[in-house]
Amino acid sequence: MLFSETGQKIFELDRVGAFIWCKLAQGASLEDIYQGLGTLGVDAHTARQFTRRVVDIWIDRALLEVDWRMPTDVAFSAVLGRHRIGVRAANPDLLRWLRSLFCVSGQSAGGDDIAIEAMMLDEQVLWRGEDSSISRCQIEALAPTIKAHITERLIRSNRWTFSLHAASLVKDGAGLLLCGQPGAGKSTLTLQLVDAGLRYAGDDVALVGTDGAICGIPFALTVKEGSWDLLSRLHGDRYDATHCRSDGVLVRYVPIADAYHQCFSASWIIFLNRVASGPAELTAIDQLDSMKRLIDNAFAADGRLSQAGFSALKRIVAGAPSLQLTYCEAVEARRVLMDLCNGKA
């Protein structure tokens, strides 16, 4: 019998479960348990699957405690959206998977707004945030999973009125927002514009303050599989580590060394419309249409756009022309947008 103080429940273990529990209590490794189950007539594959499953269940039900003691020097910190992110890992290899998410990182100094810890348990990763709840994933999914966790925490921060699903770049202090549905080519076009000289501020989410000031979240630029050839042409094979998102999409991360970490005002709002063929061209959008489109791409911590958020959105639209970019090839779109930013369009 096992008693869960947290859940105030009693659990009865069968013979195999009891064997695994007693072995863990004696300090045996998982590999020792797999071999020991073989003596009970359990084949190797079933022993691994069953042991991993019951250990996961026991951790979820707070029957097992995870020892989070890890080296103090296997850690780093970074700043995103004016929040300090602290990351610790059980070993350097695991830390490298996590470091690939960030454009710039430094020594951990404590006092972090968001803390992440990760360790290996057999072939899967256990990680936790500052709420101490434990999650698990495969190592290829670790970086995308942590990115999603940190992004959600930033969105829910009371420092920001709402957030926009948009890539953001800066030229001489002037901000460019690229808005569009998944598949519109935001990340690929962002990679092209960074290569053309614009400062990278974020490729996925932009945070908005009550005054209409915008702050990107400059994670390392996410490049999907369809743009890996372009990535190789621009950067060689330096960024060939492949990560797997929760939706099964394979991505690579490209850290941008001079990423823009400050707030900025939007000078151009671009809505992307990717088509199968035809030239790249810009079409003006009136302010009301722009407001509607931005609201469709906006999200707030409580799921509602507040009056303060609406006022901030009005300031953004009133201060920047809104344009639709219809394009087929990213190279042409890059040329059109660079002409716009340089005052030639």
C-alpha positions as CSV (number, residue, x, y, z in Angstrom):
1,M,0.0,0.0,0.0
2,L,1.1,3.6,-0.8
3,F,-0.3,6.7,0.8
4,S,-0.3,10.0,-1.0
5,E,-0.3,12.9,1.5
6,T,-0.9,15.4,-1.3
7,G,-3.9,13.6,-2.7
8,Q,-5.0,12.0,0.6
9,K,-5.4,8.7,-1.1
10,I,-4.3,5.1,-0.7
11,F,-3.0,3.1,-3.6
12,E,-2.6,-0.7,-3.8
13,L,0.2,-2.0,-6.0
14,D,0.3,-5.3,-7.8
15,R,3.3,-7.6,-7.8
16,V,5.2,-5.9,-10.6
17,G,4.4,-2.4,-9.3
18,A,5.5,-3.4,-5.8
19,F,8.8,-4.8,-7.2
20,I,9.5,-1.5,-9.0
21,W,8.7,0.5,-5.9
22,C,10.9,-1.5,-3.6
23,K,13.8,-1.4,-6.1
24,L,13.5,2.4,-6.3
25,A,13.4,2.6,-2.5
26,Q,16.6,0.6,-2.4
27,G,18.3,3.1,-4.8
28,A,18.3,0.9,-7.9
29,S,18.7,2.5,-11.3
30,L,16.0,2.1,-14.0
31,E,18.3,-0.2,-15.9
32,D,18.6,-2.4,-12.9
33,I,14.8,-2.5,-12.6
34,Y,14.4,-3.5,-16.3
35,Q,16.9,-6.4,-15.8
36,G,15.2,-7.4,-12.5
37,L,11.8,-7.6,-14.2
38,G,13.3,-10.1,-16.6
39,T,13.7,-12.5,-13.7
40,L,9.9,-12.2,-13.2
41,G,9.3,-13.2,-16.8
42,V,8.7,-9.8,-18.2
43,D,10.4,-9.2,-21.6
44,A,12.8,-6.2,-22.0
45,H,10.5,-4.0,-24.1
46,T,7.5,-4.4,-21.8
47,A,9.7,-3.9,-18.8
48,R,10.9,-0.5,-20.1
49,Q,7.4,0.6,-21.2
50,F,5.7,-0.4,-18.0
51,T,8.4,1.0,-15.6
52,R,8.4,4.4,-17.4
53,R,4.6,4.5,-17.3
54,V,4.3,3.8,-13.6
55,V,7.1,6.1,-12.7
56,D,5.4,8.9,-14.6
57,I,2.1,8.2,-12.8
58,W,3.8,8.1,-9.4
59,I,5.5,11.5,-10.1
60,D,2.2,13.0,-11.3
61,R,0.5,11.8,-8.1
62,A,3.3,13.1,-5.9
63,L,4.1,9.6,-4.7
64,L,7.7,10.0,-5.9
65,E,9.8,13.0,-5.3
66,V,12.3,14.1,-7.9
67,D,15.8,15.1,-6.7
68,W,16.4,18.4,-8.4
69,R,19.9,18.9,-7.0
70,M,22.1,19.7,-10.0
71,P,25.5,21.4,-10.7
72,T,25.4,25.2,-10.0
73,D,27.7,25.9,-13.0
74,V,25.4,24.3,-15.6
75,A,23.2,27.3,-15.9
76,F,22.6,30.6,-17.8
77,S,20.3,33.5,-17.9
78,A,18.7,35.7,-20.6
79,V,16.4,38.6,-21.0
80,L,13.1,38.4,-23.0
81,G,10.3,41.0,-23.0
82,R,12.0,42.9,-20.1
83,H,11.9,39.7,-18.0
84,R,15.0,37.8,-16.8
85,I,14.9,34.1,-17.6
86,G,17.0,31.6,-15.6
87,V,17.8,28.2,-16.9
88,R,19.5,25.3,-15.1
89,A,20.2,21.8,-16.4
90,A,21.6,18.5,-15.0
91,N,24.3,18.3,-17.6
92,P,26.0,20.4,-20.3
93,D,24.4,18.5,-23.2
94,L,21.0,19.2,-21.9
95,L,21.9,22.8,-21.4
96,R,23.0,23.1,-25.1
97,W,19.5,22.1,-26.2
98,L,18.0,24.9,-24.1
99,R,20.6,27.5,-25.0
100,S,19.8,27.1,-28.7
101,L,16.5,29.0,-27.9
102,F,18.1,32.3,-27.0
103,C,20.0,34.9,-29.1
104,V,22.1,36.1,-26.1
105,S,22.7,34.4,-22.8
106,G,25.0,35.0,-19.9
107,Q,26.0,33.7,-16.5
108,S,23.1,33.0,-14.1
109,A,22.9,35.7,-11.4
110,G,19.8,34.7,-9.6
111,G,16.7,36.9,-9.1
112,D,15.0,35.5,-12.2
113,D,11.4,36.3,-13.1
114,I,11.0,33.0,-14.8
115,A,13.0,29.9,-13.8
116,I,13.4,26.7,-15.8
117,E,15.1,23.5,-14.5
118,A,15.6,20.3,-16.6
119,M,17.0,16.9,-16.0
120,M,17.1,13.5,-17.7
121,L,15.2,10.4,-16.5
122,D,16.1,7.5,-18.6
123,E,15.4,8.6,-22.2
124,Q,13.0,11.5,-21.4
125,V,13.4,15.0,-20.0
126,L,11.8,16.1,-16.8
127,W,11.4,19.9,-16.4
128,R,9.7,22.3,-14.1
129,G,9.0,26.1,-13.9
130,E,8.7,28.3,-10.9
131,D,5.4,26.7,-9.9
132,S,7.3,23.5,-9.3
133,S,4.9,21.4,-11.4
134,I,6.8,18.7,-13.3
135,S,6.3,18.1,-17.0
136,R,8.0,15.7,-19.4
137,C,9.0,15.5,-23.0
138,Q,11.4,13.9,-25.4
139,I,14.7,15.8,-25.8
140,E,14.0,16.8,-29.4
141,A,10.8,18.6,-28.1
142,L,12.4,20.3,-25.1
143,A,13.3,23.6,-26.7
144,P,9.9,24.2,-28.4
145,T,8.1,23.1,-25.2
146,I,10.1,25.5,-23.1
147,K,9.6,28.3,-25.6
148,A,5.8,27.8,-25.5
149,H,5.9,27.8,-21.6
150,I,8.0,31.1,-21.4
151,T,5.9,32.8,-24.1
152,E,2.7,32.0,-22.2
153,R,4.2,33.4,-19.0
154,L,5.3,36.6,-20.7
155,I,1.8,37.0,-22.3
156,R,0.2,36.6,-18.9
157,S,2.5,39.2,-17.3
158,N,0.7,42.3,-15.9
159,R,3.4,44.4,-17.6
160,W,1.6,44.1,-20.9
161,T,-1.9,45.0,-22.0
162,F,-2.1,42.4,-24.7
163,S,0.0,40.6,-27.3
164,L,0.0,40.3,-31.1
165,H,0.8,37.3,-33.2
166,A,3.4,39.1,-35.3
167,A,7.0,39.2,-36.2
168,S,8.8,42.4,-35.4
169,L,11.9,44.2,-36.8
170,V,13.5,47.6,-36.3
171,K,15.3,50.0,-38.6
172,D,16.8,53.1,-37.1
173,G,14.4,52.9,-34.2
174,A,11.3,52.5,-36.5
175,G,9.4,49.3,-36.0
176,L,8.0,47.0,-38.7
177,L,5.3,44.5,-37.8
178,L,4.7,41.4,-40.0
179,C,1.2,39.9,-39.3
180,G,-0.2,36.8,-40.9
181,Q,-1.7,33.4,-40.3
182,P,0.6,30.4,-39.9
183,G,2.1,29.6,-43.2
184,A,2.1,33.2,-44.4
185,G,5.9,33.2,-44.3
186,K,6.6,35.5,-41.4
187,S,9.7,33.6,-40.2
188,T,11.2,33.2,-43.7
189,L,10.6,36.8,-44.6
190,T,12.1,37.8,-41.2
191,L,15.2,35.8,-42.0
192,Q,15.5,37.6,-45.3
193,L,15.0,41.1,-43.8
194,V,17.6,40.4,-41.1
195,D,20.0,39.4,-43.8
196,A,19.2,42.8,-45.5
197,G,20.2,44.7,-42.4
198,L,17.0,45.1,-40.3
199,R,17.3,44.5,-36.5
200,Y,15.5,41.4,-35.3
201,A,13.0,41.8,-32.4
202,G,11.0,38.7,-32.6
203,D,9.4,36.2,-35.1
204,D,6.2,35.1,-33.3
205,V,4.8,37.3,-30.6
206,A,4.9,41.1,-29.9
207,L,4.0,42.4,-26.5
208,V,2.0,45.7,-26.3
209,G,2.0,48.2,-23.4
210,T,-0.8,50.6,-22.4
211,D,0.9,53.4,-24.3
212,G,1.1,51.5,-27.5
213,A,4.8,50.7,-27.1
214,I,5.8,47.3,-28.6
215,C,8.3,44.8,-27.3
216,G,9.2,41.7,-29.3
217,I,10.2,38.4,-27.8
218,P,13.6,37.8,-29.4
219,F,13.9,34.1,-29.0
220,A,16.3,32.6,-31.6
221,L,14.6,32.9,-35.0
222,T,12.5,29.7,-35.7
223,V,13.0,28.3,-39.2
224,K,10.7,25.6,-40.5
225,E,11.9,22.8,-42.8
226,G,10.8,24.5,-46.0
227,S,13.3,27.3,-45.4
228,W,16.3,25.2,-44.4
229,D,17.9,25.6,-47.9
230,L,17.7,29.4,-47.5
231,L,19.1,29.1,-44.0
232,S,22.1,27.0,-45.3
233,R,22.8,29.6,-48.1
234,L,22.8,32.5,-45.6
235,H,24.4,30.8,-42.6
236,G,26.0,27.6,-43.8
237,D,25.4,24.5,-41.7
238,R,26.0,26.1,-38.3
239,Y,22.4,25.7,-37.3
240,D,21.5,22.1,-38.2
241,A,20.2,20.8,-34.9
242,T,16.6,19.8,-35.4
243,H,13.8,20.3,-32.9
244,C,10.3,18.9,-32.9
245,R,7.3,21.1,-31.9
246,S,4.2,19.6,-30.3
247,D,2.3,19.7,-33.6
248,G,5.0,17.5,-35.2
249,V,6.6,20.4,-37.2
250,L,10.4,20.2,-37.4
251,V,12.3,23.5,-36.8
252,R,15.8,24.9,-36.4
253,Y,16.7,27.9,-34.2
254,V,19.0,30.7,-35.5
255,P,20.3,33.0,-32.8
256,I,20.6,36.6,-34.0
257,A,23.5,38.2,-32.2
258,D,22.4,41.9,-32.3
259,A,18.7,41.2,-31.6
260,Y,16.7,44.3,-30.5
261,H,15.6,44.1,-26.8
262,Q,14.0,47.5,-26.4
263,C,10.5,48.8,-26.8
264,F,9.7,50.5,-30.1
265,S,6.8,52.3,-31.9
266,A,5.3,50.7,-35.0
267,S,6.1,52.7,-38.2
268,W,4.7,50.1,-40.6
269,I,2.0,47.4,-40.1
270,I,2.3,44.7,-42.8
271,F,-0.3,42.0,-43.4
272,L,1.1,39.1,-45.4
273,N,-0.9,37.5,-48.2
274,R,1.1,34.7,-49.7
275,V,-0.1,33.5,-53.1
276,A,0.9,30.8,-55.6
277,S,2.1,33.2,-58.3
278,G,2.4,36.9,-59.2
279,P,4.6,39.9,-58.4
280,A,5.1,41.3,-54.9
281,E,3.0,44.4,-54.3
282,L,1.8,46.6,-51.4
283,T,-1.8,47.7,-51.0
284,A,-3.0,50.3,-48.5
285,I,-5.5,49.1,-45.9
286,D,-7.8,51.6,-44.1
287,Q,-7.5,52.0,-40.3
288,L,-10.8,50.3,-39.5
289,D,-9.9,47.2,-41.5
290,S,-6.4,47.2,-39.9
291,M,-8.0,47.4,-36.4
292,K,-10.2,44.4,-37.2
293,R,-7.3,42.3,-38.5
294,L,-5.1,43.2,-35.5
295,I,-7.9,42.3,-33.0
296,D,-8.2,38.9,-34.7
297,N,-4.4,38.5,-34.1
298,A,-4.5,39.8,-30.5
299,F,-4.7,37.8,-27.3
300,A,-4.7,38.9,-23.7
301,A,-4.0,37.1,-20.4
302,D,-7.7,36.7,-19.5
303,G,-8.8,36.2,-23.2
304,R,-10.4,39.6,-23.4
305,L,-9.2,42.8,-25.0
306,S,-9.7,45.5,-22.4
307,Q,-10.6,49.1,-23.0
308,A,-7.0,50.1,-22.3
309,G,-5.8,47.5,-24.8
310,F,-8.2,48.8,-27.4
311,S,-6.9,52.4,-26.8
312,A,-3.3,51.1,-27.2
313,L,-4.3,49.4,-30.4
314,K,-5.8,52.6,-31.7
315,R,-2.5,54.4,-31.0
316,I,-0.6,51.8,-33.0
317,V,-2.9,52.0,-36.0
318,A,-3.1,55.8,-35.9
319,G,0.7,56.1,-35.9
320,A,1.6,53.7,-38.7
321,P,0.4,53.0,-42.2
322,S,-1.2,49.6,-42.6
323,L,-0.4,47.7,-45.8
324,Q,-1.1,44.3,-47.3
325,L,1.9,42.6,-48.9
326,T,0.7,40.1,-51.6
327,Y,3.7,38.0,-52.7
328,C,4.8,34.7,-54.0
329,E,8.6,34.7,-53.6
330,A,10.3,35.9,-50.4
331,V,13.1,37.5,-52.3
332,E,10.7,39.9,-54.1
333,A,8.9,40.6,-50.8
334,R,12.2,41.4,-49.2
335,R,13.0,43.9,-51.9
336,V,9.6,45.6,-51.7
337,L,9.8,45.9,-47.9
338,M,13.3,47.2,-47.9
339,D,12.2,49.9,-50.4
340,L,9.4,50.8,-48.0
341,C,11.7,51.0,-45.0
342,N,14.2,53.1,-47.0
343,G,11.5,55.6,-48.2
344,K,11.5,54.4,-51.8
345,A,8.0,52.9,-51.9
